């Protein structure tokens, strides 16, 4: 028996809402039937950044409903594109928009699931992270269960890297096997990079394809200094967010780059931010993942579309064949939305969704809160 569901994801990159229409069946068979990405406009992104920085109770309450409406619009779009009716859906699984993530202590994702339940008349699974935190875990990363059961290599080891606002990696010894899985956030993905781009080139929302970074030369001493941050030295399990690698960190990078190289161009500063992302990913992969045996590194997320970043990552990890998730499975931008649809499916079947070796929780837990249709 197969079921249809929609998975929703809005990540730390704050670029928009991803909606994946997913068909799921026996033996963890997952098929992507449709995908849309609805971008936040500049005022919407600013509203999110302001809420993260200093939102009042009123701000958060109204933002919760606004985000629920944005998620509902994305669901409507993906259903319309696929000519699927809401009554054909078994459920909607919504990660929500992270507003605050304090690993091991508190995590808050907004996007009122009641809005979705009312709009579509289906069960909604949401708030996946808080149960893991309550069980002593980091609350992240949660995608490793999907990486292990859906996207690992069928015969050997594989690392799956997602470069969103933050970057996270999962090591899967073999597809279908959760024992031996290791996963953690490596640090900044494109959140710092995009913030630096907007600071030095206000006419750009991000560096499309890495074109600007390719024109510059990184300031290596700044990269080395920033890599001394305590987060990079800490062993897994660990997770992070904009609270550590956000606008303030981006401004620190920009200021240090200009102080170290007074004649630095905007392209040089962006190249420095890109180098930090690449170096931090490579350092964490090399430091904490298995060093021997057949393996590859499969990359998804918005950062995978940055050709300069991908080229430098491959050069910095010569022992790891680097390939795109899109080339082996489906559109890599849809991966996390599909993963949360899968997590919703597990929750409704009473199956654990966390991987304790990745989050540090006391044990496997069923994740998510259920809003009835």
C-alpha beads as a LAMMPS data file, in Angstrom:
LAMMPS data file: protein, C-alpha beads

373 atoms
372 bonds

1 atom types
1 bond types

-500.0 500.0 xlo xhi
-500.0 500.0 ylo yhi
-500.0 500.0 zlo zhi

Masses

1 110.0

Atoms # bond

1 1 1 0.000 0.000 0.000
2 1 1 1.289 3.458 -0.881
3 1 1 0.375 6.836 0.597
4 1 1 0.720 10.405 -0.629
5 1 1 2.019 13.135 1.658
6 1 1 3.556 16.586 1.497
7 1 1 6.776 17.394 3.327
8 1 1 7.522 21.040 4.142
9 1 1 10.899 22.552 4.926
10 1 1 12.087 26.095 5.529
11 1 1 15.698 26.100 6.573
12 1 1 18.272 28.380 8.140
13 1 1 19.131 29.885 4.759
14 1 1 15.785 31.754 4.989
15 1 1 15.399 31.551 1.224
16 1 1 11.833 30.226 1.191
17 1 1 9.480 27.295 1.727
18 1 1 10.109 23.946 0.039
19 1 1 7.157 21.606 -0.522
20 1 1 7.650 18.034 -1.736
21 1 1 4.794 15.775 -2.823
22 1 1 5.960 12.302 -1.870
23 1 1 4.624 8.806 -2.512
24 1 1 5.693 6.286 0.129
25 1 1 5.331 2.555 0.096
26 1 1 6.616 -0.724 1.553
27 1 1 10.320 -1.325 2.203
28 1 1 10.967 2.406 2.498
29 1 1 10.176 3.114 -1.125
30 1 1 9.954 6.873 -1.625
31 1 1 9.112 8.616 -4.904
32 1 1 9.125 12.370 -5.458
33 1 1 5.914 13.249 -7.326
34 1 1 6.260 17.022 -7.263
35 1 1 8.340 19.834 -5.797
36 1 1 8.041 23.595 -5.462
37 1 1 10.162 26.183 -3.722
38 1 1 8.341 29.388 -2.802
39 1 1 10.909 32.121 -2.042
40 1 1 10.534 34.670 0.724
41 1 1 10.533 38.218 -0.631
42 1 1 12.968 40.732 0.973
43 1 1 10.361 42.087 3.463
44 1 1 9.460 38.534 4.492
45 1 1 13.107 37.592 4.988
46 1 1 13.658 40.763 7.033
47 1 1 10.657 39.898 9.192
48 1 1 12.215 36.521 9.952
49 1 1 15.635 37.999 10.691
50 1 1 14.098 40.616 12.990
51 1 1 12.135 37.921 14.853
52 1 1 15.267 35.823 15.284
53 1 1 17.228 38.831 16.546
54 1 1 14.695 40.415 18.896
55 1 1 11.123 39.231 18.353
56 1 1 8.486 40.074 20.957
57 1 1 5.751 37.668 22.026
58 1 1 3.374 39.505 19.694
59 1 1 5.870 39.257 16.819
60 1 1 6.268 35.510 17.302
61 1 1 2.536 34.848 17.644
62 1 1 1.640 36.689 14.438
63 1 1 4.675 35.241 12.636
64 1 1 3.521 31.743 13.586
65 1 1 0.243 32.255 11.740
66 1 1 1.870 34.065 8.793
67 1 1 4.287 31.182 8.324
68 1 1 1.436 28.675 8.534
69 1 1 -0.224 30.560 5.696
70 1 1 3.006 30.589 3.673
71 1 1 3.382 26.831 4.144
72 1 1 -0.248 26.321 3.123
73 1 1 0.329 28.317 -0.075
74 1 1 3.294 26.071 -0.923
75 1 1 1.162 22.955 -0.348
76 1 1 -1.557 24.341 -2.628
77 1 1 1.002 25.031 -5.341
78 1 1 2.619 21.593 -5.288
79 1 1 -0.813 19.910 -5.316
80 1 1 -2.031 22.081 -8.199
81 1 1 1.094 21.361 -10.242
82 1 1 0.586 17.608 -9.806
83 1 1 -3.223 17.713 -10.227
84 1 1 -3.634 16.133 -6.796
85 1 1 -6.553 16.906 -4.452
86 1 1 -6.048 17.532 -0.718
87 1 1 -8.360 14.578 -0.068
88 1 1 -5.745 12.341 -1.747
89 1 1 -3.209 13.181 0.969
90 1 1 -2.604 10.969 3.980
91 1 1 -0.877 13.766 5.901
92 1 1 1.311 16.862 5.758
93 1 1 4.637 16.924 7.628
94 1 1 5.969 20.384 8.409
95 1 1 9.400 21.090 9.826
96 1 1 8.488 24.759 10.331
97 1 1 10.849 27.724 10.338
98 1 1 13.546 27.630 13.004
99 1 1 13.513 30.836 15.030
100 1 1 15.743 29.683 17.869
101 1 1 17.898 26.599 18.327
102 1 1 19.937 26.180 21.479
103 1 1 21.359 22.660 21.191
104 1 1 20.370 20.377 24.024
105 1 1 18.258 23.022 25.775
106 1 1 15.550 24.548 23.597
107 1 1 14.413 24.695 20.002
108 1 1 11.570 26.663 18.402
109 1 1 10.106 26.196 14.938
110 1 1 7.146 28.342 13.867
111 1 1 4.412 27.752 11.283
112 1 1 1.066 26.994 12.896
113 1 1 0.064 23.403 11.959
114 1 1 -3.589 24.239 12.733
115 1 1 -3.621 26.489 9.656
116 1 1 -2.605 23.511 7.508
117 1 1 -5.095 21.142 9.160
118 1 1 -7.933 23.615 8.614
119 1 1 -6.962 24.453 5.045
120 1 1 -6.564 20.891 3.783
121 1 1 -8.544 18.723 6.207
122 1 1 -5.631 16.322 6.753
123 1 1 -3.492 15.198 9.670
124 1 1 -0.439 17.408 10.208
125 1 1 2.788 16.270 11.876
126 1 1 5.002 19.097 13.121
127 1 1 7.483 20.123 15.847
128 1 1 9.873 17.251 15.204
129 1 1 12.842 18.544 17.179
130 1 1 11.490 19.182 20.672
131 1 1 11.033 15.520 21.708
132 1 1 14.662 14.752 20.939
133 1 1 15.728 17.772 23.036
134 1 1 13.484 16.623 25.887
135 1 1 15.257 13.249 25.701
136 1 1 18.620 14.939 26.211
137 1 1 19.488 15.292 22.539
138 1 1 20.613 18.174 20.384
139 1 1 17.354 18.197 18.439
140 1 1 19.449 18.000 15.288
141 1 1 20.349 16.730 12.834
142 1 1 17.167 14.760 12.123
143 1 1 17.686 13.939 8.448
144 1 1 20.092 11.032 9.233
145 1 1 17.253 8.504 9.567
146 1 1 16.277 9.255 5.948
147 1 1 19.911 9.257 4.869
148 1 1 20.408 5.811 6.410
149 1 1 17.216 4.174 5.168
150 1 1 16.740 5.904 1.808
151 1 1 19.942 7.409 0.425
152 1 1 22.920 5.405 1.671
153 1 1 24.947 3.370 -0.798
154 1 1 23.542 -0.179 -1.114
155 1 1 26.918 -1.884 -0.636
156 1 1 29.447 0.455 1.008
157 1 1 29.990 3.595 3.049
158 1 1 28.685 6.987 1.988
159 1 1 28.638 10.500 3.424
160 1 1 25.622 12.673 2.611
161 1 1 26.250 16.401 2.924
162 1 1 23.516 19.015 2.897
163 1 1 24.643 22.610 2.438
164 1 1 21.763 24.815 3.516
165 1 1 22.047 27.804 5.831
166 1 1 24.076 25.468 8.006
167 1 1 25.887 22.429 6.616
168 1 1 25.323 18.951 8.022
169 1 1 26.780 15.583 7.139
170 1 1 25.674 11.984 7.720
171 1 1 27.902 8.928 7.483
172 1 1 25.977 5.781 6.491
173 1 1 27.924 2.480 6.560
174 1 1 25.370 0.856 4.229
175 1 1 21.821 1.658 3.116
176 1 1 19.207 0.314 5.518
177 1 1 21.591 0.192 8.479
178 1 1 21.211 2.688 11.353
179 1 1 23.914 1.102 13.526
180 1 1 27.176 2.919 12.884
181 1 1 25.541 6.091 11.527
182 1 1 27.313 9.311 12.507
183 1 1 25.921 12.770 11.807
184 1 1 26.404 16.378 12.884
185 1 1 26.361 19.967 11.700
186 1 1 29.754 20.925 10.277
187 1 1 29.108 24.654 10.756
188 1 1 28.065 27.404 8.344
189 1 1 26.679 26.486 4.943
190 1 1 25.430 29.485 2.972
191 1 1 24.032 31.584 5.852
192 1 1 27.324 33.400 6.492
193 1 1 28.185 33.477 2.802
194 1 1 24.835 35.018 1.814
195 1 1 24.998 37.573 4.629
196 1 1 28.467 38.657 3.514
197 1 1 27.269 38.968 -0.096
198 1 1 24.371 41.204 0.977
199 1 1 26.733 43.336 3.084
200 1 1 29.293 43.977 0.344
201 1 1 26.906 43.895 -2.617
202 1 1 23.459 45.098 -1.471
203 1 1 22.149 44.605 -5.003
204 1 1 22.599 40.821 -4.646
205 1 1 20.604 38.406 -2.455
206 1 1 23.298 35.740 -2.861
207 1 1 26.261 34.869 -5.086
208 1 1 24.583 32.899 -7.860
209 1 1 26.802 30.049 -9.006
210 1 1 29.711 31.431 -6.985
211 1 1 30.514 33.904 -9.779
212 1 1 31.545 36.726 -7.447
213 1 1 33.658 34.499 -5.188
214 1 1 35.461 33.142 -8.262
215 1 1 36.623 36.673 -9.073
216 1 1 38.209 37.199 -5.646
217 1 1 41.043 35.846 -3.539
218 1 1 40.339 34.671 0.010
219 1 1 42.167 36.153 3.001
220 1 1 43.626 32.951 4.497
221 1 1 44.611 34.357 7.890
222 1 1 41.017 35.366 8.543
223 1 1 39.778 31.896 7.608
224 1 1 42.338 30.292 9.930
225 1 1 41.366 32.608 12.790
226 1 1 37.654 31.883 12.394
227 1 1 38.281 28.129 12.202
228 1 1 39.610 28.395 15.773
229 1 1 36.002 28.880 16.938
230 1 1 35.117 26.452 19.725
231 1 1 32.349 24.866 17.655
232 1 1 34.814 23.429 15.150
233 1 1 36.918 21.875 17.918
234 1 1 34.005 20.169 19.686
235 1 1 33.335 16.485 18.921
236 1 1 29.939 15.213 17.755
237 1 1 27.114 14.990 18.579
238 1 1 26.684 18.688 17.884
239 1 1 24.418 21.075 16.032
240 1 1 24.361 24.796 15.409
241 1 1 22.387 27.604 13.817
242 1 1 22.191 31.323 13.164
243 1 1 22.661 31.962 16.876
244 1 1 26.330 31.100 16.282
245 1 1 26.816 31.446 12.525
246 1 1 24.507 34.271 11.554
247 1 1 24.656 37.951 10.728
248 1 1 26.977 38.829 13.625
249 1 1 29.493 36.175 12.581
250 1 1 29.284 37.351 8.959
251 1 1 30.007 40.928 10.029
252 1 1 32.969 39.689 12.056
253 1 1 34.339 37.952 8.958
254 1 1 33.848 41.038 6.777
255 1 1 35.482 43.347 9.318
256 1 1 38.477 41.072 9.852
257 1 1 38.998 40.582 6.117
258 1 1 39.100 44.341 5.506
259 1 1 41.405 44.884 8.492
260 1 1 43.799 42.152 7.362
261 1 1 43.731 43.303 3.727
262 1 1 42.714 46.993 3.560
263 1 1 42.439 46.883 -0.225
264 1 1 40.187 43.825 -0.253
265 1 1 37.489 43.949 -2.908
266 1 1 33.915 42.771 -2.358
267 1 1 34.862 39.644 -4.328
268 1 1 37.780 39.005 -1.950
269 1 1 35.504 39.213 1.088
270 1 1 32.961 36.843 -0.509
271 1 1 35.778 34.457 -1.472
272 1 1 36.879 34.490 2.175
273 1 1 33.360 33.551 3.327
274 1 1 33.171 30.767 0.750
275 1 1 36.588 29.475 1.812
276 1 1 35.410 29.342 5.431
277 1 1 32.426 27.204 4.456
278 1 1 34.560 24.860 2.349
279 1 1 37.377 24.579 4.874
280 1 1 35.032 23.972 7.814
281 1 1 33.168 21.221 5.949
282 1 1 36.395 19.548 4.821
283 1 1 37.962 19.807 8.265
284 1 1 34.940 18.246 10.000
285 1 1 34.574 15.460 7.425
286 1 1 38.265 14.632 7.691
287 1 1 38.340 14.871 11.461
288 1 1 35.230 12.944 12.468
289 1 1 34.247 10.538 9.669
290 1 1 35.935 7.191 8.855
291 1 1 39.236 7.668 7.082
292 1 1 39.522 4.369 5.208
293 1 1 37.534 2.159 2.870
294 1 1 35.387 2.707 -0.229
295 1 1 33.239 5.813 0.098
296 1 1 31.837 8.863 -1.599
297 1 1 30.377 12.247 -0.645
298 1 1 26.955 13.121 -2.064
299 1 1 25.979 16.797 -1.827
300 1 1 22.515 18.385 -1.740
301 1 1 21.066 21.742 -0.692
302 1 1 21.353 25.264 -2.026
303 1 1 25.134 25.255 -1.674
304 1 1 25.353 22.429 -4.221
305 1 1 24.287 24.936 -6.890
306 1 1 27.346 27.080 -6.165
307 1 1 29.843 25.815 -8.752
308 1 1 32.784 27.596 -7.123
309 1 1 31.990 26.113 -3.728
310 1 1 31.638 22.618 -5.182
311 1 1 34.887 22.901 -7.123
312 1 1 36.818 24.053 -4.044
313 1 1 35.202 21.377 -1.868
314 1 1 36.269 18.613 -4.257
315 1 1 39.805 20.032 -4.322
316 1 1 39.943 20.207 -0.517
317 1 1 38.731 16.605 -0.075
318 1 1 40.856 14.663 -2.589
319 1 1 40.182 11.331 -0.851
320 1 1 36.428 11.673 -1.280
321 1 1 34.747 11.324 -4.687
322 1 1 32.286 14.244 -4.598
323 1 1 29.032 13.987 -6.531
324 1 1 25.641 15.674 -6.644
325 1 1 22.587 14.163 -4.960
326 1 1 20.567 15.311 -7.989
327 1 1 22.559 13.047 -10.298
328 1 1 21.713 9.890 -8.347
329 1 1 18.272 10.476 -6.836
330 1 1 16.123 13.551 -7.538
331 1 1 16.331 17.341 -7.257
332 1 1 18.673 17.860 -4.313
333 1 1 16.789 20.986 -3.269
334 1 1 13.856 18.708 -2.379
335 1 1 15.854 16.319 -0.218
336 1 1 15.108 17.779 3.219
337 1 1 11.406 18.282 2.470
338 1 1 11.257 14.619 1.409
339 1 1 13.121 13.635 4.569
340 1 1 10.533 15.355 6.774
341 1 1 7.695 13.686 4.872
342 1 1 9.455 10.417 5.729
343 1 1 9.792 11.494 9.375
344 1 1 6.064 12.244 9.442
345 1 1 5.339 8.791 8.049
346 1 1 7.485 7.213 10.753
347 1 1 5.716 9.228 13.457
348 1 1 2.264 8.169 12.329
349 1 1 3.394 4.529 12.350
350 1 1 4.821 4.875 15.869
351 1 1 8.407 4.463 14.655
352 1 1 11.425 6.340 16.042
353 1 1 12.665 9.221 13.914
354 1 1 15.868 10.215 15.662
355 1 1 19.279 8.543 15.484
356 1 1 20.682 8.781 19.042
357 1 1 24.283 8.470 17.835
358 1 1 23.677 11.654 15.822
359 1 1 21.674 13.761 18.288
360 1 1 22.940 12.441 21.621
361 1 1 19.427 11.628 22.881
362 1 1 18.997 8.968 25.563
363 1 1 17.445 6.622 23.039
364 1 1 15.193 6.287 19.996
365 1 1 12.084 8.489 20.168
366 1 1 8.963 8.937 18.080
367 1 1 9.211 12.552 16.893
368 1 1 6.534 15.096 16.093
369 1 1 3.252 16.444 17.375
370 1 1 0.078 15.445 15.593
371 1 1 -2.720 17.866 14.718
372 1 1 -5.851 15.956 13.695
373 1 1 -7.661 16.769 10.445

Bonds

1 1 1 2
2 1 2 3
3 1 3 4
4 1 4 5
5 1 5 6
6 1 6 7
7 1 7 8
8 1 8 9
9 1 9 10
10 1 10 11
11 1 11 12
12 1 12 13
13 1 13 14
14 1 14 15
15 1 15 16
16 1 16 17
17 1 17 18
18 1 18 19
19 1 19 20
20 1 20 21
21 1 21 22
22 1 22 23
23 1 23 24
24 1 24 25
25 1 25 26
26 1 26 27
27 1 27 28
28 1 28 29
29 1 29 30
30 1 30 31
31 1 31 32
32 1 32 33
33 1 33 34
34 1 34 35
35 1 35 36
36 1 36 37
37 1 37 38
38 1 38 39
39 1 39 40
40 1 40 41
41 1 41 42
42 1 42 43
43 1 43 44
44 1 44 45
45 1 45 46
46 1 46 47
47 1 47 48
48 1 48 49
49 1 49 50
50 1 50 51
51 1 51 52
52 1 52 53
53 1 53 54
54 1 54 55
55 1 55 56
56 1 56 57
57 1 57 58
58 1 58 59
59 1 59 60
60 1 60 61
61 1 61 62
62 1 62 63
63 1 63 64
64 1 64 65
65 1 65 66
66 1 66 67
67 1 67 68
68 1 68 69
69 1 69 70
70 1 70 71
71 1 71 72
72 1 72 73
73 1 73 74
74 1 74 75
75 1 75 76
76 1 76 77
77 1 77 78
78 1 78 79
79 1 79 80
80 1 80 81
81 1 81 82
82 1 82 83
83 1 83 84
84 1 84 85
85 1 85 86
86 1 86 87
87 1 87 88
88 1 88 89
89 1 89 90
90 1 90 91
91 1 91 92
92 1 92 93
93 1 93 94
94 1 94 95
95 1 95 96
96 1 96 97
97 1 97 98
98 1 98 99
99 1 99 100
100 1 100 101
101 1 101 102
102 1 102 103
103 1 103 104
104 1 104 105
105 1 105 106
106 1 106 107
107 1 107 108
108 1 108 109
109 1 109 110
110 1 110 111
111 1 111 112
112 1 112 113
113 1 113 114
114 1 114 115
115 1 115 116
116 1 116 117
117 1 117 118
118 1 118 119
119 1 119 120
120 1 120 121
121 1 121 122
122 1 122 123
123 1 123 124
124 1 124 125
125 1 125 126
126 1 126 127
127 1 127 128
128 1 128 129
129 1 129 130
130 1 130 131
131 1 131 132
132 1 132 133
133 1 133 134
134 1 134 135
135 1 135 136
136 1 136 137
137 1 137 138
138 1 138 139
139 1 139 140
140 1 140 141
141 1 141 142
142 1 142 143
143 1 143 144
144 1 144 145
145 1 145 146
146 1 146 147
147 1 147 148
148 1 148 149
149 1 149 150
150 1 150 151
151 1 151 152
152 1 152 153
153 1 153 154
154 1 154 155
155 1 155 156
156 1 156 157
157 1 157 158
158 1 158 159
159 1 159 160
160 1 160 161
161 1 161 162
162 1 162 163
163 1 163 164
164 1 164 165
165 1 165 166
166 1 166 167
167 1 167 168
168 1 168 169
169 1 169 170
170 1 170 171
171 1 171 172
172 1 172 173
173 1 173 174
174 1 174 175
175 1 175 176
176 1 176 177
177 1 177 178
178 1 178 179
179 1 179 180
180 1 180 181
181 1 181 182
182 1 182 183
183 1 183 184
184 1 184 185
185 1 185 186
186 1 186 187
187 1 187 188
188 1 188 189
189 1 189 190
190 1 190 191
191 1 191 192
192 1 192 193
193 1 193 194
194 1 194 195
195 1 195 196
196 1 196 197
197 1 197 198
198 1 198 199
199 1 199 200
200 1 200 201
201 1 201 202
202 1 202 203
203 1 203 204
204 1 204 205
205 1 205 206
206 1 206 207
207 1 207 208
208 1 208 209
209 1 209 210
210 1 210 211
211 1 211 212
212 1 212 213
213 1 213 214
214 1 214 215
215 1 215 216
216 1 216 217
217 1 217 218
218 1 218 219
219 1 219 220
220 1 220 221
221 1 221 222
222 1 222 223
223 1 223 224
224 1 224 225
225 1 225 226
226 1 226 227
227 1 227 228
228 1 228 229
229 1 229 230
230 1 230 231
231 1 231 232
232 1 232 233
233 1 233 234
234 1 234 235
235 1 235 236
236 1 236 237
237 1 237 238
238 1 238 239
239 1 239 240
240 1 240 241
241 1 241 242
242 1 242 243
243 1 243 244
244 1 244 245
245 1 245 246
246 1 246 247
247 1 247 248
248 1 248 249
249 1 249 250
250 1 250 251
251 1 251 252
252 1 252 253
253 1 253 254
254 1 254 255
255 1 255 256
256 1 256 257
257 1 257 258
258 1 258 259
259 1 259 260
260 1 260 261
261 1 261 262
262 1 262 263
263 1 263 264
264 1 264 265
265 1 265 266
266 1 266 267
267 1 267 268
268 1 268 269
269 1 269 270
270 1 270 271
271 1 271 272
272 1 272 273
273 1 273 274
274 1 274 275
275 1 275 276
276 1 276 277
277 1 277 278
278 1 278 279
279 1 279 280
280 1 280 281
281 1 281 282
282 1 282 283
283 1 283 284
284 1 284 285
285 1 285 286
286 1 286 287
287 1 287 288
288 1 288 289
289 1 289 290
290 1 290 291
291 1 291 292
292 1 292 293
293 1 293 294
294 1 294 295
295 1 295 296
296 1 296 297
297 1 297 298
298 1 298 299
299 1 299 300
300 1 300 301
301 1 301 302
302 1 302 303
303 1 303 304
304 1 304 305
305 1 305 306
306 1 306 307
307 1 307 308
308 1 308 309
309 1 309 310
310 1 310 311
311 1 311 312
312 1 312 313
313 1 313 314
314 1 314 315
315 1 315 316
316 1 316 317
317 1 317 318
318 1 318 319
319 1 319 320
320 1 320 321
321 1 321 322
322 1 322 323
323 1 323 324
324 1 324 325
325 1 325 326
326 1 326 327
327 1 327 328
328 1 328 329
329 1 329 330
330 1 330 331
331 1 331 332
332 1 332 333
333 1 333 334
334 1 334 335
335 1 335 336
336 1 336 337
337 1 337 338
338 1 338 339
339 1 339 340
340 1 340 341
341 1 341 342
342 1 342 343
343 1 343 344
344 1 344 345
345 1 345 346
346 1 346 347
347 1 347 348
348 1 348 349
349 1 349 350
350 1 350 351
351 1 351 352
352 1 352 353
353 1 353 354
354 1 354 355
355 1 355 356
356 1 356 357
357 1 357 358
358 1 358 359
359 1 359 360
360 1 360 361
361 1 361 362
362 1 362 363
363 1 363 364
364 1 364 365
365 1 365 366
366 1 366 367
367 1 367 368
368 1 368 369
369 1 369 370
370 1 370 371
371 1 371 372
372 1 372 373
